Amino acid sequence: MIIGVPREIKVHEYRVGLVPAGARELVDRGHQVVVQAGAGLGVGLSDQAYLDVGAEIVDSAADVFEQADMVVKVKEPQPREIKYIREGQVIFTYLHLAPDPQLTRSLIERNCVAIACETVTGARGGLPLLAPMSEVAGRMAVQVGAHHLEKEQGGKGVLLSGVPGVLPANVVIIGGGVSGGNAARMALGQQARVTVIDNDIAKLDELDRLYGRELDTLYSTADHIEEAVARADLVIGCVLRPGASAPKLVTRDMVRKMGNDGVLVDVAIDQGGCFETSRPTTHADPVYEEEGCIHYCVTNMPGAVARTSTFALTNATIRFVLDIAEKGYRRALAEDPHLRDGLNLAFGKVTHKGVAHSLEHHFTAPQEALGL
């Protein structure tokens, strides 16, 4: 199989879909890897590093898409990339289709086979390809939140840890999964007062066993969210419904009551965001003020720490890429139900229930769409 790796073109996106070590694994098994010139430079990976493991360097994204049977990316295809996608071509990347009907329509028209990293499931549960980026985003959320609480950034001028004689900041984390758990770990490490809200008692129990009295936990109800947000200095949204749009758990009225230069970081923005006042931003222009609060809603947060994120991503994805390359996508999807959970679109059909529900689109079972 020919595997293509284009250079990412989303605003301030420096990650690359495959590192040289991953390319070597494919080449050693007899596959061809085609990498766009400069694709790895944003994370310190030279074209020569790819050449040294047997990959081929080509000039343009058009060349990559033209040659590749499977394109391995990081972020969703951008408008000027979509025209290169061929019928039956496998696109393996983070797609986040639920909040983006226009992208979904465009990919449906291309009749490609679109596998979304964020909905591939694991044999032990969870989302193994989303997890490393969720870890990064959760940890980053506290970092960027603390920064924007600084007065010169427009915040209220609060130090997360406080100092002797001055109370620490109140940090509220909505969602206790991978990103929320990592956000809690970082916020506690900075000695903030931290509350995690979730509707899964098992997750709250796990966090309680890990952190004990250092961490406050609340079951997710509208009352609890409203009360916690009202007293928070920093709110981090880490809600996830695999493949589907995130629920708007923090209303505009709640944000208004928080007010006073508080900071909200919406890690769930890739799936539409869990704050009613959220709208997507970029690393070039990451924040805006709404209802008296600063909102950080960057849709590719891990891109800010691109090198760490890139290596973590290849570690997670390479076994699935190898499986598709070795078996072909039809057999790989037929044999692996967890990879099949990642199939969002196939030959013009929406093949993930969460995406179909969010976009009010007809759902077609993967087996039917692929003729398995």
Secondary structure, 3 states (H helix, E strand, C coil): CEEEECCCCCCCCCCCCCCHHHHHHHHHCCCEEEEECCCCHHHCCCHHHHHHCCCEEECCHHHHHHHCCEEECCCCCCHHHHCCCCCCCEEEECCCCCCCHHHHHHHHHHCCEEEEHHHCCCCCCCCCCCHHHHHHHHHHHHHHHHHHCCHHHCCCCCCCCCECCECCCEEEEECCCHHHHHHHHHHHHCCCEEEEEECCHHHHHHHHHHHHHHEEEEECCHHHHHHHHHCCCEEEECCCCCCCCCCCCECHHHHHHHCCCCEEEEHHHHHCCCECCCCCEECCECEEEECCEEEECECCHHHHHHHHHHHHHHHHHHHHHHHHHHHCHHHHHHHCHHHHCCEEEECCEECCHHHHHHHCCCECCHHHHHCC
